[in-house]
Amino acid sequence: MQDNWEKYQQLNEDALLDEIQKINKRLFKLKPGSVMYDQVRGMVELAQMAYRDKIEITNLKSDNSPSVMEIGNIEGSYNEIDYTPEALLNLTVESYTKTLRGKAKKS
């Protein structure tokens, strides 16, 4: 099978299609379920896989789309509040004393 893969890789697309057609003709002459039928079917699948690889490579080479889509500029601003350590402590203590795990504490 590896020899066939190398052979299929060396063929161009048209020759590979001819090879697939030739193998299919052999396949139709064989009795389904026989060992030879399974081997020839494997050869067809291998040839078709090589053909799909060649088509994909051709498509990738001819693809001119950018790899990153430009979506524009994003403008934004943020306010950075500089809390003193005492203010942070007071806010934390206040949030814990006023609420108990998300529920308002009744005073």
Biopython code that builds the backbone (N, CA, C, O; Angstrom):
import numpy as np
from Bio.PDB.StructureBuilder import StructureBuilder

atoms = [
    (1, "MET", "N", (0.813, -1.190, 0.000)),
    (1, "MET", "CA", (0.000, 0.000, 0.000)),
    (1, "MET", "C", (0.862, 1.262, 0.000)),
    (1, "MET", "O", (0.516, 2.244, -0.657)),
    (2, "GLN", "N", (1.969, 1.248, 0.722)),
    (2, "GLN", "CA", (2.834, 2.430, 0.773)),
    (2, "GLN", "C", (3.390, 2.756, -0.610)),
    (2, "GLN", "O", (3.524, 3.931, -0.952)),
    (3, "ASP", "N", (3.713, 1.749, -1.405)),
    (3, "ASP", "CA", (4.208, 1.989, -2.755)),
    (3, "ASP", "C", (3.143, 2.682, -3.593)),
    (3, "ASP", "O", (3.453, 3.574, -4.382)),
    (4, "ASN", "N", (1.882, 2.272, -3.423)),
    (4, "ASN", "CA", (0.806, 2.922, -4.153)),
    (4, "ASN", "C", (0.663, 4.382, -3.734)),
    (4, "ASN", "O", (0.430, 5.250, -4.576)),
    (5, "TRP", "N", (0.802, 4.656, -2.438)),
    (5, "TRP", "CA", (0.693, 6.035, -1.949)),
    (5, "TRP", "C", (1.756, 6.911, -2.598)),
    (5, "TRP", "O", (1.461, 8.014, -3.059)),
    (6, "GLU", "N", (2.977, 6.428, -2.635)),
    (6, "GLU", "CA", (4.060, 7.192, -3.267)),
    (6, "GLU", "C", (3.784, 7.380, -4.756)),
    (6, "GLU", "O", (4.038, 8.448, -5.311)),
    (7, "LYS", "N", (3.270, 6.345, -5.391)),
    (7, "LYS", "CA", (2.927, 6.429, -6.807)),
    (7, "LYS", "C", (1.850, 7.490, -7.027)),
    (7, "LYS", "O", (1.950, 8.298, -7.949)),
    (8, "TYR", "N", (0.818, 7.486, -6.177)),
    (8, "TYR", "CA", (-0.282, 8.440, -6.315)),
    (8, "TYR", "C", (0.188, 9.866, -6.047)),
    (8, "TYR", "O", (-0.317, 10.806, -6.661)),
    (9, "GLN", "N", (1.131, 10.036, -5.156)),
    (9, "GLN", "CA", (1.641, 11.372, -4.854)),
    (9, "GLN", "C", (2.422, 11.961, -6.030)),
    (9, "GLN", "O", (2.465, 13.179, -6.199)),
    (10, "GLN", "N", (3.032, 11.109, -6.830)),
    (10, "GLN", "CA", (3.826, 11.585, -7.960)),
    (10, "GLN", "C", (2.968, 11.936, -9.173)),
    (10, "GLN", "O", (3.428, 12.639, -10.073)),
    (11, "LEU", "N", (1.733, 11.455, -9.205)),
    (11, "LEU", "CA", (0.853, 11.725, -10.347)),
    (11, "LEU", "C", (0.232, 13.113, -10.222)),
    (11, "LEU", "O", (0.009, 13.611, -9.118)),
    (12, "ASN", "N", (-0.049, 13.739, -11.391)),
    (12, "ASN", "CA", (-0.789, 14.988, -11.329)),
    (12, "ASN", "C", (-2.273, 14.672, -11.181)),
    (12, "ASN", "O", (-2.664, 13.505, -11.179)),
    (13, "GLU", "N", (-3.097, 15.707, -11.057)),
    (13, "GLU", "CA", (-4.519, 15.489, -10.758)),
    (13, "GLU", "C", (-5.235, 14.706, -11.865)),
    (13, "GLU", "O", (-6.026, 13.808, -11.576)),
    (14, "ASP", "N", (-4.965, 15.040, -13.112)),
    (14, "ASP", "CA", (-5.642, 14.349, -14.217)),
    (14, "ASP", "C", (-5.232, 12.879, -14.286)),
    (14, "ASP", "O", (-6.071, 11.998, -14.474)),
    (15, "ALA", "N", (-3.940, 12.630, -14.130)),
    (15, "ALA", "CA", (-3.468, 11.245, -14.159)),
    (15, "ALA", "C", (-4.019, 10.458, -12.974)),
    (15, "ALA", "O", (-4.316, 9.270, -13.093)),
    (16, "LEU", "N", (-4.153, 11.123, -11.842)),
    (16, "LEU", "CA", (-4.693, 10.462, -10.661)),
    (16, "LEU", "C", (-6.177, 10.108, -10.862)),
    (16, "LEU", "O", (-6.621, 9.038, -10.446)),
    (17, "LEU", "N", (-6.931, 10.998, -11.492)),
    (17, "LEU", "CA", (-8.329, 10.689, -11.796)),
    (17, "LEU", "C", (-8.431, 9.499, -12.759)),
    (17, "LEU", "O", (-9.300, 8.641, -12.607)),
    (18, "ASP", "N", (-7.535, 9.460, -13.748)),
    (18, "ASP", "CA", (-7.508, 8.316, -14.673)),
    (18, "ASP", "C", (-7.193, 7.025, -13.924)),
    (18, "ASP", "O", (-7.781, 5.979, -14.200)),
    (19, "GLU", "N", (-6.267, 7.105, -12.982)),
    (19, "GLU", "CA", (-5.891, 5.931, -12.184)),
    (19, "GLU", "C", (-7.065, 5.467, -11.323)),
    (19, "GLU", "O", (-7.308, 4.267, -11.199)),
    (20, "ILE", "N", (-7.786, 6.403, -10.735)),
    (20, "ILE", "CA", (-8.958, 6.048, -9.924)),
    (20, "ILE", "C", (-10.005, 5.361, -10.790)),
    (20, "ILE", "O", (-10.612, 4.373, -10.377)),
    (21, "GLN", "N", (-10.212, 5.889, -11.989)),
    (21, "GLN", "CA", (-11.186, 5.287, -12.905)),
    (21, "GLN", "C", (-10.756, 3.869, -13.306)),
    (21, "GLN", "O", (-11.584, 2.962, -13.379)),
    (22, "LYS", "N", (-9.461, 3.688, -13.563)),
    (22, "LYS", "CA", (-8.952, 2.370, -13.936)),
    (22, "LYS", "C", (-9.117, 1.361, -12.792)),
    (22, "LYS", "O", (-9.491, 0.210, -13.018)),
    (23, "ILE", "N", (-8.838, 1.802, -11.583)),
    (23, "ILE", "CA", (-8.977, 0.915, -10.421)),
    (23, "ILE", "C", (-10.450, 0.580, -10.189)),
    (23, "ILE", "O", (-10.784, -0.551, -9.837)),
    (24, "ASN", "N", (-11.328, 1.561, -10.385)),
    (24, "ASN", "CA", (-12.760, 1.308, -10.220)),
    (24, "ASN", "C", (-13.254, 0.266, -11.224)),
    (24, "ASN", "O", (-14.092, -0.571, -10.886)),
    (25, "LYS", "N", (-12.746, 0.311, -12.440)),
    (25, "LYS", "CA", (-13.142, -0.687, -13.443)),
    (25, "LYS", "C", (-12.712, -2.083, -13.005)),
    (25, "LYS", "O", (-13.446, -3.054, -13.191)),
    (26, "ARG", "N", (-11.527, -2.177, -12.425)),
    (26, "ARG", "CA", (-11.073, -3.473, -11.898)),
    (26, "ARG", "C", (-11.955, -3.918, -10.736)),
    (26, "ARG", "O", (-12.278, -5.098, -10.601)),
    (27, "LEU", "N", (-12.337, -2.955, -9.903)),
    (27, "LEU", "CA", (-13.151, -3.267, -8.730)),
    (27, "LEU", "C", (-14.509, -3.836, -9.143)),
    (27, "LEU", "O", (-15.006, -4.766, -8.508)),
    (28, "PHE", "N", (-15.107, -3.291, -10.190)),
    (28, "PHE", "CA", (-16.429, -3.753, -10.618)),
    (28, "PHE", "C", (-16.389, -5.154, -11.212)),
    (28, "PHE", "O", (-17.418, -5.825, -11.284)),
    (29, "LYS", "N", (-15.226, -5.597, -11.633)),
    (29, "LYS", "CA", (-15.094, -6.940, -12.185)),
    (29, "LYS", "C", (-14.951, -8.003, -11.096)),
    (29, "LYS", "O", (-15.110, -9.195, -11.360)),
    (30, "LEU", "N", (-14.648, -7.563, -9.870)),
    (30, "LEU", "CA", (-14.415, -8.513, -8.775)),
    (30, "LEU", "C", (-15.699, -8.805, -8.009)),
    (30, "LEU", "O", (-16.648, -8.022, -8.021)),
    (31, "LYS", "N", (-15.700, -9.952, -7.344)),
    (31, "LYS", "CA", (-16.844, -10.374, -6.543)),
    (31, "LYS", "C", (-16.773, -9.678, -5.177)),
    (31, "LYS", "O", (-15.771, -9.790, -4.471)),
    (32, "PRO", "N", (-17.851, -8.954, -4.808)),
    (32, "PRO", "CA", (-17.844, -8.285, -3.499)),
    (32, "PRO", "C", (-17.685, -9.293, -2.364)),
    (32, "PRO", "O", (-18.242, -10.390, -2.400)),
    (33, "GLY", "N", (-16.914, -8.894, -1.362)),
    (33, "GLY", "CA", (-16.689, -9.753, -0.205)),
    (33, "GLY", "C", (-15.427, -10.584, -0.309)),
    (33, "GLY", "O", (-14.990, -11.170, 0.682)),
    (34, "SER", "N", (-14.826, -10.647, -1.501)),
    (34, "SER", "CA", (-13.595, -11.424, -1.637)),
    (34, "SER", "C", (-12.412, -10.602, -1.123)),
    (34, "SER", "O", (-12.504, -9.385, -0.959)),
    (35, "VAL", "N", (-11.322, -11.280, -0.878)),
    (35, "VAL", "CA", (-10.122, -10.615, -0.371)),
    (35, "VAL", "C", (-9.586, -9.620, -1.400)),
    (35, "VAL", "O", (-9.177, -8.513, -1.052)),
    (36, "MET", "N", (-9.594, -10.027, -2.663)),
    (36, "MET", "CA", (-9.115, -9.135, -3.731)),
    (36, "MET", "C", (-9.984, -7.883, -3.825)),
    (36, "MET", "O", (-9.478, -6.783, -4.046)),
    (37, "TYR", "N", (-11.293, -8.059, -3.657)),
    (37, "TYR", "CA", (-12.219, -6.928, -3.726)),
    (37, "TYR", "C", (-11.861, -5.909, -2.639)),
    (37, "TYR", "O", (-11.813, -4.706, -2.898)),
    (38, "ASP", "N", (-11.612, -6.403, -1.420)),
    (38, "ASP", "CA", (-11.259, -5.511, -0.314)),
    (38, "ASP", "C", (-9.939, -4.795, -0.573)),
    (38, "ASP", "O", (-9.810, -3.613, -0.253)),
    (39, "GLN", "N", (-8.964, -5.482, -1.141)),
    (39, "GLN", "CA", (-7.669, -4.860, -1.439)),
    (39, "GLN", "C", (-7.811, -3.773, -2.506)),
    (39, "GLN", "O", (-7.238, -2.692, -2.376)),
    (40, "VAL", "N", (-8.569, -4.062, -3.549)),
    (40, "VAL", "CA", (-8.742, -3.084, -4.619)),
    (40, "VAL", "C", (-9.565, -1.895, -4.117)),
    (40, "VAL", "O", (-9.310, -0.753, -4.500)),
    (41, "ARG", "N", (-10.545, -2.165, -3.266)),
    (41, "ARG", "CA", (-11.317, -1.069, -2.682)),
    (41, "ARG", "C", (-10.412, -0.177, -1.829)),
    (41, "ARG", "O", (-10.569, 1.044, -1.827)),
    (42, "GLY", "N", (-9.475, -0.776, -1.114)),
    (42, "GLY", "CA", (-8.493, -0.008, -0.343)),
    (42, "GLY", "C", (-7.621, 0.846, -1.244)),
    (42, "GLY", "O", (-7.267, 1.972, -0.897)),
    (43, "MET", "N", (-7.274, 0.298, -2.415)),
    (43, "MET", "CA", (-6.478, 1.077, -3.377)),
    (43, "MET", "C", (-7.271, 2.280, -3.886)),
    (43, "MET", "O", (-6.717, 3.366, -4.055)),
    (44, "VAL", "N", (-8.562, 2.085, -4.128)),
    (44, "VAL", "CA", (-9.410, 3.200, -4.582)),
    (44, "VAL", "C", (-9.478, 4.281, -3.510)),
    (44, "VAL", "O", (-9.341, 5.467, -3.808)),
    (45, "GLU", "N", (-9.688, 3.872, -2.278)),
    (45, "GLU", "CA", (-9.768, 4.829, -1.171)),
    (45, "GLU", "C", (-8.453, 5.593, -1.010)),
    (45, "GLU", "O", (-8.454, 6.797, -0.757)),
    (46, "LEU", "N", (-7.346, 4.893, -1.157)),
    (46, "LEU", "CA", (-6.035, 5.522, -1.051)),
    (46, "LEU", "C", (-5.828, 6.539, -2.168)),
    (46, "LEU", "O", (-5.322, 7.635, -1.927)),
    (47, "ALA", "N", (-6.216, 6.179, -3.383)),
    (47, "ALA", "CA", (-6.085, 7.085, -4.513)),
    (47, "ALA", "C", (-6.993, 8.303, -4.345)),
    (47, "ALA", "O", (-6.595, 9.424, -4.663)),
    (48, "GLN", "N", (-8.193, 8.087, -3.852)),
    (48, "GLN", "CA", (-9.109, 9.206, -3.627)),
    (48, "GLN", "C", (-8.588, 10.136, -2.533)),
    (48, "GLN", "O", (-8.745, 11.354, -2.618)),
    (49, "MET", "N", (-7.970, 9.558, -1.512)),
    (49, "MET", "CA", (-7.383, 10.370, -0.453)),
    (49, "MET", "C", (-6.241, 11.224, -1.008)),
    (49, "MET", "O", (-6.128, 12.403, -0.672)),
    (50, "ALA", "N", (-5.411, 10.642, -1.843)),
    (50, "ALA", "CA", (-4.315, 11.395, -2.459)),
    (50, "ALA", "C", (-4.872, 12.510, -3.342)),
    (50, "ALA", "O", (-4.322, 13.611, -3.375)),
    (51, "TYR", "N", (-5.961, 12.228, -4.056)),
    (51, "TYR", "CA", (-6.579, 13.238, -4.910)),
    (51, "TYR", "C", (-7.133, 14.398, -4.065)),
    (51, "TYR", "O", (-6.942, 15.566, -4.405)),
    (52, "ARG", "N", (-7.817, 14.065, -2.965)),
    (52, "ARG", "CA", (-8.335, 15.119, -2.081)),
    (52, "ARG", "C", (-7.194, 15.958, -1.507)),
    (52, "ARG", "O", (-7.323, 17.176, -1.388)),
    (53, "ASP", "N", (-6.085, 15.322, -1.152)),
    (53, "ASP", "CA", (-4.922, 16.060, -0.649)),
    (53, "ASP", "C", (-4.407, 17.040, -1.697)),
    (53, "ASP", "O", (-4.110, 18.193, -1.386)),
    (54, "LYS", "N", (-4.303, 16.577, -2.932)),
    (54, "LYS", "CA", (-3.812, 17.443, -4.005)),
    (54, "LYS", "C", (-4.753, 18.622, -4.237)),
    (54, "LYS", "O", (-4.297, 19.745, -4.454)),
    (55, "ILE", "N", (-6.050, 18.377, -4.194)),
    (55, "ILE", "CA", (-7.031, 19.448, -4.375)),
    (55, "ILE", "C", (-6.926, 20.464, -3.235)),
    (55, "ILE", "O", (-6.961, 21.671, -3.474)),
    (56, "GLU", "N", (-6.797, 19.977, -1.997)),
    (56, "GLU", "CA", (-6.670, 20.876, -0.852)),
    (56, "GLU", "C", (-5.411, 21.722, -0.945)),
    (56, "GLU", "O", (-5.444, 22.917, -0.652)),
    (57, "ILE", "N", (-4.308, 21.119, -1.348)),
    (57, "ILE", "CA", (-3.058, 21.867, -1.490)),
    (57, "ILE", "C", (-3.219, 22.952, -2.539)),
    (57, "ILE", "O", (-2.757, 24.077, -2.344)),
    (58, "THR", "N", (-3.869, 22.628, -3.651)),
    (58, "THR", "CA", (-4.115, 23.610, -4.701)),
    (58, "THR", "C", (-4.993, 24.740, -4.179)),
    (58, "THR", "O", (-4.733, 25.908, -4.466)),
    (59, "ASN", "N", (-6.031, 24.403, -3.415)),
    (59, "ASN", "CA", (-6.914, 25.424, -2.859)),
    (59, "ASN", "C", (-6.187, 26.316, -1.865)),
    (59, "ASN", "O", (-6.403, 27.528, -1.845)),
    (60, "LEU", "N", (-5.330, 25.731, -1.042)),
    (60, "LEU", "CA", (-4.587, 26.527, -0.071)),
    (60, "LEU", "C", (-3.601, 27.468, -0.750)),
    (60, "LEU", "O", (-3.415, 28.600, -0.305)),
    (61, "LYS", "N", (-2.975, 27.008, -1.818)),
    (61, "LYS", "CA", (-2.026, 27.857, -2.537)),
    (61, "LYS", "C", (-2.727, 29.017, -3.235)),
    (61, "LYS", "O", (-2.166, 30.107, -3.344)),
    (62, "SER", "N", (-3.938, 28.791, -3.703)),
    (62, "SER", "CA", (-4.649, 29.848, -4.428)),
    (62, "SER", "C", (-5.496, 30.720, -3.500)),
    (62, "SER", "O", (-6.141, 31.660, -3.964)),
    (63, "ASP", "N", (-5.505, 30.426, -2.213)),
    (63, "ASP", "CA", (-6.298, 31.202, -1.259)),
    (63, "ASP", "C", (-5.613, 32.534, -1.000)),
    (63, "ASP", "O", (-4.479, 32.572, -0.522)),
    (64, "ASN", "N", (-6.299, 33.622, -1.314)),
    (64, "ASN", "CA", (-5.735, 34.958, -1.135)),
    (64, "ASN", "C", (-6.352, 35.693, 0.037)),
    (64, "ASN", "O", (-6.055, 36.868, 0.250)),
    (65, "SER", "N", (-7.192, 35.037, 0.793)),
    (65, "SER", "CA", (-7.841, 35.705, 1.909)),
    (65, "SER", "C", (-6.820, 35.952, 3.024)),
    (65, "SER", "O", (-5.914, 35.144, 3.229)),
    (66, "PRO", "N", (-6.965, 37.044, 3.726)),
    (66, "PRO", "CA", (-6.010, 37.332, 4.815)),
    (66, "PRO", "C", (-6.182, 36.343, 5.951)),
    (66, "PRO", "O", (-7.273, 35.819, 6.177)),
    (67, "SER", "N", (-5.105, 36.095, 6.656)),
    (67, "SER", "CA", (-5.170, 35.135, 7.753)),
    (67, "SER", "C", (-5.846, 35.731, 8.986)),
    (67, "SER", "O", (-6.338, 35.002, 9.847)),
    (68, "VAL", "N", (-5.867, 37.068, 9.063)),
    (68, "VAL", "CA", (-6.518, 37.744, 10.182)),
    (68, "VAL", "C", (-7.520, 38.733, 9.604)),
    (68, "VAL", "O", (-7.195, 39.493, 8.691)),
    (69, "MET", "N", (-8.713, 38.724, 10.125)),
    (69, "MET", "CA", (-9.737, 39.630, 9.633)),
    (69, "MET", "C", (-9.629, 40.964, 10.360)),
    (69, "MET", "O", (-9.580, 41.000, 11.590)),
    (70, "GLU", "N", (-9.592, 42.047, 9.616)),
    (70, "GLU", "CA", (-9.514, 43.380, 10.190)),
    (70, "GLU", "C", (-10.921, 43.809, 10.584)),
    (70, "GLU", "O", (-11.808, 43.876, 9.733)),
    (71, "ILE", "N", (-11.133, 44.097, 11.850)),
    (71, "ILE", "CA", (-12.466, 44.492, 12.306)),
    (71, "ILE", "C", (-12.542, 45.968, 12.644)),
    (71, "ILE", "O", (-13.614, 46.457, 13.001)),
    (72, "GLY", "N", (-11.444, 46.686, 12.543)),
    (72, "GLY", "CA", (-11.461, 48.115, 12.819)),
    (72, "GLY", "C", (-10.802, 48.430, 14.141)),
    (72, "GLY", "O", (-10.247, 47.561, 14.813)),
    (73, "ASN", "N", (-10.880, 49.694, 14.491)),
    (73, "ASN", "CA", (-10.271, 50.156, 15.734)),
    (73, "ASN", "C", (-11.325, 50.215, 16.827)),
    (73, "ASN", "O", (-12.489, 50.524, 16.569)),
    (74, "ILE", "N", (-10.916, 49.924, 18.015)),
    (74, "ILE", "CA", (-11.808, 49.981, 19.163)),
    (74, "ILE", "C", (-11.296, 51.069, 20.083)),
    (74, "ILE", "O", (-10.145, 51.058, 20.519)),
    (75, "GLU", "N", (-12.188, 52.011, 20.366)),
    (75, "GLU", "CA", (-11.815, 53.085, 21.274)),
    (75, "GLU", "C", (-12.531, 52.869, 22.590)),
    (75, "GLU", "O", (-13.678, 52.422, 22.620)),
    (76, "GLY", "N", (-11.872, 53.177, 23.641)),
    (76, "GLY", "CA", (-12.491, 53.004, 24.942)),
    (76, "GLY", "C", (-11.698, 53.742, 25.997)),
    (76, "GLY", "O", (-10.559, 54.152, 25.777)),
    (77, "SER", "N", (-12.310, 53.896, 27.119)),
    (77, "SER", "CA", (-11.620, 54.535, 28.230)),
    (77, "SER", "C", (-12.022, 53.823, 29.515)),
    (77, "SER", "O", (-13.067, 53.175, 29.586)),
    (78, "TYR", "N", (-11.213, 53.949, 30.479)),
    (78, "TYR", "CA", (-11.516, 53.370, 31.777)),
    (78, "TYR", "C", (-11.030, 54.322, 32.847)),
    (78, "TYR", "O", (-10.067, 55.067, 32.664)),
    (79, "ASN", "N", (-11.708, 54.276, 33.941)),
    (79, "ASN", "CA", (-11.346, 55.128, 35.070)),
    (79, "ASN", "C", (-10.667, 54.269, 36.111)),
    (79, "ASN", "O", (-11.232, 53.297, 36.613)),
    (80, "GLU", "N", (-9.471, 54.639, 36.418)),
    (80, "GLU", "CA", (-8.738, 53.896, 37.442)),
    (80, "GLU", "C", (-8.818, 54.680, 38.740)),
    (80, "GLU", "O", (-8.289, 55.786, 38.853)),
    (81, "ILE", "N", (-9.476, 54.098, 39.695)),
    (81, "ILE", "CA", (-9.644, 54.763, 40.984)),
    (81, "ILE", "C", (-8.542, 54.267, 41.898)),
    (81, "ILE", "O", (-8.358, 53.064, 42.088)),
    (82, "ASP", "N", (-7.830, 55.198, 42.448)),
    (82, "ASP", "CA", (-6.714, 54.854, 43.315)),
    (82, "ASP", "C", (-7.187, 54.920, 44.758)),
    (82, "ASP", "O", (-7.236, 55.993, 45.360)),
    (83, "TYR", "N", (-7.530, 53.774, 45.299)),
    (83, "TYR", "CA", (-7.972, 53.707, 46.687)),
    (83, "TYR", "C", (-6.766, 53.583, 47.600)),
    (83, "TYR", "O", (-5.784, 52.912, 47.281)),
    (84, "THR", "N", (-6.864, 54.235, 48.724)),
    (84, "THR", "CA", (-5.825, 54.069, 49.736)),
    (84, "THR", "C", (-6.091, 52.741, 50.444)),
    (84, "THR", "O", (-7.218, 52.249, 50.407)),
    (85, "PRO", "N", (-5.096, 52.159, 51.077)),
    (85, "PRO", "CA", (-5.321, 50.895, 51.798)),
    (85, "PRO", "C", (-6.434, 51.003, 52.837)),
    (85, "PRO", "O", (-7.185, 50.048, 53.036)),
    (86, "GLU", "N", (-6.549, 52.162, 53.505)),
    (86, "GLU", "CA", (-7.604, 52.342, 54.505)),
    (86, "GLU", "C", (-8.976, 52.345, 53.840)),
    (86, "GLU", "O", (-9.919, 51.755, 54.368)),
    (87, "ALA", "N", (-9.098, 53.001, 52.692)),
    (87, "ALA", "CA", (-10.381, 53.058, 51.987)),
    (87, "ALA", "C", (-10.786, 51.661, 51.507)),
    (87, "ALA", "O", (-11.959, 51.294, 51.580)),
    (88, "LEU", "N", (-9.826, 50.893, 51.023)),
    (88, "LEU", "CA", (-10.124, 49.515, 50.596)),
    (88, "LEU", "C", (-10.586, 48.669, 51.766)),
    (88, "LEU", "O", (-11.535, 47.896, 51.638)),
    (89, "LEU", "N", (-9.935, 48.806, 52.885)),
    (89, "LEU", "CA", (-10.317, 48.045, 54.075)),
    (89, "LEU", "C", (-11.714, 48.434, 54.525)),
    (89, "LEU", "O", (-12.523, 47.571, 54.865)),
    (90, "ASN", "N", (-12.001, 49.733, 54.528)),
    (90, "ASN", "CA", (-13.325, 50.200, 54.943)),
    (90, "ASN", "C", (-14.406, 49.680, 53.995)),
    (90, "ASN", "O", (-15.467, 49.259, 54.456)),
    (91, "LEU", "N", (-14.164, 49.698, 52.686)),
    (91, "LEU", "CA", (-15.135, 49.193, 51.719)),
    (91, "LEU", "C", (-15.373, 47.694, 51.896)),
    (91, "LEU", "O", (-16.506, 47.223, 51.797)),
    (92, "THR", "N", (-14.310, 46.957, 52.155)),
    (92, "THR", "CA", (-14.434, 45.516, 52.340)),
    (92, "THR", "C", (-15.219, 45.204, 53.609)),
    (92, "THR", "O", (-16.119, 44.365, 53.591)),
    (93, "VAL", "N", (-14.889, 45.861, 54.691)),
    (93, "VAL", "CA", (-15.583, 45.628, 55.955)),
    (93, "VAL", "C", (-17.049, 46.020, 55.824)),
    (93, "VAL", "O", (-17.936, 45.319, 56.310)),
    (94, "GLU", "N", (-17.291, 47.142, 55.166)),
    (94, "GLU", "CA", (-18.665, 47.607, 54.995)),
    (94, "GLU", "C", (-19.488, 46.626, 54.165)),
    (94, "GLU", "O", (-20.652, 46.374, 54.476)),
    (95, "SER", "N", (-18.885, 46.067, 53.103)),
    (95, "SER", "CA", (-19.630, 45.123, 52.274)),
    (95, "SER", "C", (-19.939, 43.844, 53.041)),
    (95, "SER", "O", (-20.993, 43.246, 52.826)),
    (96, "TYR", "N", (-19.043, 43.408, 53.934)),
    (96, "TYR", "CA", (-19.308, 42.199, 54.720)),
    (96, "TYR", "C", (-20.316, 42.449, 55.835)),
    (96, "TYR", "O", (-21.098, 41.561, 56.177)),
    (97, "THR", "N", (-20.302, 43.642, 56.399)),
    (97, "THR", "CA", (-21.242, 43.901, 57.502)),
    (97, "THR", "C", (-22.638, 44.184, 56.987)),
    (97, "THR", "O", (-23.609, 43.892, 57.685)),
    (98, "LYS", "N", (-22.777, 44.737, 55.806)),
    (98, "LYS", "CA", (-24.099, 45.035, 55.268)),
    (98, "LYS", "C", (-24.734, 43.833, 54.592)),
    (98, "LYS", "O", (-25.961, 43.745, 54.533)),
    (99, "THR", "N", (-23.945, 42.917, 54.088)),
    (99, "THR", "CA", (-24.510, 41.748, 53.402)),
    (99, "THR", "C", (-23.907, 40.481, 53.986)),
    (99, "THR", "O", (-22.785, 40.465, 54.492)),
    (100, "LEU", "N", (-24.686, 39.443, 53.896)),
    (100, "LEU", "CA", (-24.224, 38.144, 54.370)),
    (100, "LEU", "C", (-24.388, 37.174, 53.208)),
    (100, "LEU", "O", (-25.490, 36.685, 52.961)),
    (101, "ARG", "N", (-23.322, 36.896, 52.504)),
    (101, "ARG", "CA", (-23.307, 35.990, 51.359)),
    (101, "ARG", "C", (-24.367, 36.375, 50.329)),
    (101, "ARG", "O", (-25.134, 35.530, 49.867)),
    (102, "GLY", "N", (-24.400, 37.650, 49.979)),
    (102, "GLY", "CA", (-25.284, 38.120, 48.929)),
    (102, "GLY", "C", (-26.661, 38.505, 49.411)),
    (102, "GLY", "O", (-27.428, 39.061, 48.625)),
    (103, "LYS", "N", (-27.025, 38.245, 50.655)),
    (103, "LYS", "CA", (-28.345, 38.603, 51.169)),
    (103, "LYS", "C", (-28.177, 39.783, 52.120)),
    (103, "LYS", "O", (-27.245, 39.828, 52.924)),
    (104, "ALA", "N", (-29.083, 40.718, 52.013)),
    (104, "ALA", "CA", (-28.996, 41.904, 52.870)),
    (104, "ALA", "C", (-29.243, 41.508, 54.321)),
    (104, "ALA", "O", (-30.194, 40.792, 54.634)),
    (105, "LYS", "N", (-28.371, 41.988, 55.190)),
    (105, "LYS", "CA", (-28.510, 41.684, 56.620)),
    (105, "LYS", "C", (-29.469, 42.670, 57.249)),
    (105, "LYS", "O", (-29.331, 43.877, 57.054)),
    (106, "LYS", "N", (-30.434, 42.180, 57.997)),
    (106, "LYS", "CA", (-31.414, 43.046, 58.645)),
    (106, "LYS", "C", (-30.825, 43.576, 59.932)),
    (106, "LYS", "O", (-30.294, 42.821, 60.747)),
    (107, "SER", "N", (-30.926, 44.909, 60.111)),
    (107, "SER", "CA", (-30.374, 45.527, 61.298)),
    (107, "SER", "C", (-31.438, 45.846, 62.310)),
    (107, "SER", "O", (-31.134, 46.377, 63.378)),
]
sb = StructureBuilder()
sb.init_structure("model")
sb.init_model(0)
sb.init_chain("A")
sb.init_seg("    ")
for serial, (resi, resn, name, xyz) in enumerate(atoms, 1):
    if name == "N":
        sb.init_residue(resn, " ", resi, " ")
    sb.init_atom(name, np.array(xyz, "f"), 0.0, 1.0, " ", f" {name:<3s}", serial, name[0])
structure = sb.get_structure()
